[in-house]
């Protein structure tokens, strides 16, 4: 093996054989996966912003109900619990109404 290396060194000036350029999955598939992952990340950021908007709206509703209950004379903790319960019940009834509408058939002009 050393003789082959010595001959190669004399002929080409290199001690080791040059390795053929291999087409690894890292050169093709991995960058594509990185780009796809980045696209999904961007999409999820947009969905998170929408979720944050909904969360902000819910917080605002709870805050409004909280102040209404405070004006009625409830204690702070009790007013907050009642406000949260009201918003939760409203959400449940709205979802039920949506499900009824979605599952029923109706005529459109």
SULBEL-V210138 format. One record per residue. PSI is psi in whole degrees, -180 to 180 (* if undefined). Layout:
[[PSI] [PSI]]
This chain:
[[-39] [-34] [-42] [-37] [-40] [-42] [-43] [-40] [-41] [-42] [-43] [-15] [9] [140] [-41] [157] [144] [137] [139] [142] [117] [147] [90] [157] [-25] [-28] [-21] [-54] [-42] [-46] [-36] [-43] [-38] [-43] [-44] [-42] [-40] [-40] [-46] [-36] [-45] [-43] [-43] [-33] [-41] [-43] [-37] [-37] [-41] [-41] [-40] [-36] [-43] [-42] [-40] [-39] [-42] [-42] [-40] [-42] [-45] [-42] [-44] [-46] [-38] [-48] [-33] [-45] [-34] [-41] [-30] [-10] [8] [154] [162] [-51] [-45] [-39] [-41] [-43] [-42] [-40] [-44] [-43] [-42] [-46] [-40] [-44] [-39] [-43] [-45] [-43] [-36] [-39] [-41] [-43] [-42] [-45] [-40] [-45] [-42] [-39] [-15] [163] [143] [158] [142] [132] [*]]
